[in-house]
């Protein structure tokens, strides 16, 4: 029982870290789009969407 509980805590921490990293990537993409060049922001948002899709696939579906 203790081992199963530890694994659940690890999964929650992993999800929190993944969501925080997705937030940072999205924020950086918005920075690129607003401060540097809109094309870079669009590319960054595309990368963010791909990372979010990979997170959902690996974290929930698989």
N, C-alpha and C positions, 0 to 999 in steps of 0.2 A: 504494500500500500504506500509506503514512504517513497519508493522509487517512482511510482506513478505520479505522485504529487509533485515531486521534484521536476519531472519531465513537463508537467503542465505549467509550472512556474517558468521554466526555461522557454516554453513556446510563447507564453504571454510576453516575456521580456524580448524575445526575438521579433514579435509582431510590433511592439512599441518602437524598437530600434529601426525596423524597416519603414514604418510610417514616418518617423522623424527624418530619416534619410530622404524619403520621397518628398517631404515638405521642403527640405533644403534644396533638392534638385529643382523643384518647381519654383522656389523663390529665386534661385540663381537664373533660371530661364527667364523669369519676368524681369530681372535686373538686366540681363542681356538685351531683351527686347525693348525695354524702356530707355536704357542708358547708352547702349552701344549701337545696335542696329536691329531693326525689326526682324530681318531674316534670321539672325542668330536666335532671337527669342522664339520664333516659329519652330526652328530646328530643336531648340531646347524643350519646348512643350511637346514636340513629337517624341523626343527621347523620354520625357517624363511619362507620357502615356504608355510607351512601350515598357518602361520599368514597372509601372503600375499593373499592366496586364501580366507581366511576368510574376509579380508579387502575388497576384490573385491566383494565377495558375499553380505556382509552387506552394503557396501558403494554404490554399483552400481546396483546390480541385484535385491535385495529385496526391 
